[in-house]
């Protein structure tokens, strides 16, 4: 069964009386070599478990099941569960769970798999909820080795932007704290049914087992990053003053200069290590 063949996809949807659900971001891949490339590149350890978010009708799931020890697939649309039973029936190493990833208790679901070996994430993510899903995965504290996601190209460029670049945003800095993102390849909109309005890219994030940057207080670290990017046209003292109301602008400028930066620098120029050093000094003043 070729689950990327448009005729087959339409037949399966008709057989189970289903329509593509826009509200769930259902754009299914129709190019088998793209599906194979994602499965090949999401992880380099065959003994891994792969958490897949949004298996759809199971095209990527099958390729993952062929390559890795086990696959746990979370699908929100209960209409797709009988489809997945039909398309994945022969794979004993796949577990499908009908759950919203945003509500799922990932540490409970994945505990037995983490006991057995490495776990990575691989997903063609629904566009409407890319950032919340990525943040949930990062903030879960679960020791995923890699997170490989297909997302809108524009979002991929933001995630993978170098510090100081024009595409760099708060999410870029936060992501680089957890791991090293890398854009693998771009997939044009005509490789999906229905075709989305924009192109997509595949991004692989190799999570740091030990974070190279260790801020004293994570809450202040994230607050500093958010403040710096919320008003990115402002200089850093002005942007931080708007959020750190407990300090005067002079005190904030003093901290910034003591970290070796000019008082007119903008937040987007700072690296993750710079943000950690700055937030440590702010934390020492406000704690
Ligand atoms: N993996 C398939 C593919 O590549 O062809 C389908 C990808 S489609 C872009 C996104 C999938 O995520 C859909 O199957 C959709 O129903 C599912 N989905 C959307 N929101 C979800 C959520 N909150 N939790 C779990 N699955 C979700």
Boltz pocket constraint, residues with backbone or C-beta under 6 A from the ligand:
constraints:
  - pocket:
      binder: B
      contacts: [[A, 23], [A, 24], [A, 25], [A, 26], [A, 27], [A, 28], [A, 29], [A, 53], [A, 54], [A, 55], [A, 56], [A, 57], [A, 58], [A, 59], [A, 60], [A, 74], [A, 75], [A, 76], [A, 77], [A, 99], [A, 100], [A, 101], [A, 102], [A, 124], [A, 125], [A, 126], [A, 127], [A, 129]]
      max_distance: 6.0
